[in-house]
Amino acid sequence: MPGGDSSATALAARSAPTTTSPTTASPGSPTLIGSVRRALRLMEAVASHTDGAPAKQLAREAGLPLPTAYHLLRTLAYEGYLRRENGVFVFGEAAVRLAMGGAMQNRRTKIEESLAHWRDSIGVPVYFALYRELEIELVAVADTPYAPAVDEWADFRETGHAHALGQCLLGQLDERARKDHLARHPVDRITPYTVPDRGGLLERLGAMGQMQPVIERQEYALGTVCAAIPVTVGSTAGAMAISLPLHQEGRLVPAVEQLRSGVGAMLGSVAFSISI
C-alpha cells in the first residue's frame, strides 16, 4: 500500500547512518576544502625553516600522514610554489612572486594613505609619480569630489614636458637621460601656454633649483595650475604634486610649501617607500 511504503521509507531514512562530505560543512558554515587547508599548513611549515626542511619533518609539523604530505609537496613543487633541493623543500619562484606582490600592494596602500593625509590636510588633490624604466609613471592620486584631480585628457607619459610632475621628474635626470626622453616623447604644444619647443624646455629645466618646487600654469590643462616637488630616494626620481583651479592660484605656493615641509617625515618612514 502507498501509505505502508512511505512509512518504511521514512524509517529507513531515519535509521541510515549520516555521512558528511569533506568539502561541506554544517548549514551556515563556510565550505572548506580539506586538501587546500593541508597544503597551506605545509607552506606554513616550509616558511618556518630558512634553509628548508625534508618531507618527513614537514609532514610531522603540519600534522599530516607522510603519504598525504608527499602528494601535496609534489603538487606544490610542480606548480612552482615549492622547490626540492638537496633533499629539502624550499619556496619556489611562484611563492616568491606571490610574496612580492603582497608586499608591493602593501607599500602602494601606504602611499595612497599618505597622499590622502595630505589631501585632507591641505584641501587639494595630491599626486605621486616616479621616473621608472625610462618612463613617467603616475603611481597614485588622492582627490575628492570637491577637489577633483586634473583629467588625463592627453597621455600623461607622452606629455611630461607640459605638466608639473613631468617637468619635476625630468629636472632630476642627467642631461643625457633628459635628451633621450625628449627624443622618444617630443615637445608638443598642447595648450597655448605649453613650453613651445625642446630648446625652451631644456633651458627651463637647466635653470631649476635642485629641490625647488616646479610651478606650471595652464601648460597641461586650461584653467588649472600645478606645483610639484622632487622626492628622490636612492637612484629613483620621484615627485609629488598638487593642483588647483586657476581662480585659486593664490593658494598654490603656500600649499606646496606645506606639502614640502612634511615630505621629509614621510621619506623617513616605511609609509613612503617608493620601492614599488
FENVENLIN-V23942 format. One line per field, one symbol per residue. psi: psi as a letter, one per 30 degrees, with the letter a starting at -180 (. if undefined). A space follows every 10 residues. Layout:
psi->???
This chain:
psi->keeeeeeeee eeeffkkkkk kfglllkfll kkjeeeeeee eeeeeeffje gllleeeeee efhkkeeeee eeeeeeeefg flkkkhglkl kaeeeeeeee eeeeeeeeee eeeeeeeeee efhlkklkll jkhglkjjel kjalffillk kifkkeefhf ffleeeeeee fflleeeeee efefilkkjf lffkkfleee eeeeeffkke glkkkkjgfe kkgkklklkk jkjbgkklkk lllllefgef feeeeeeeee ffeeeefglf fhkgi.
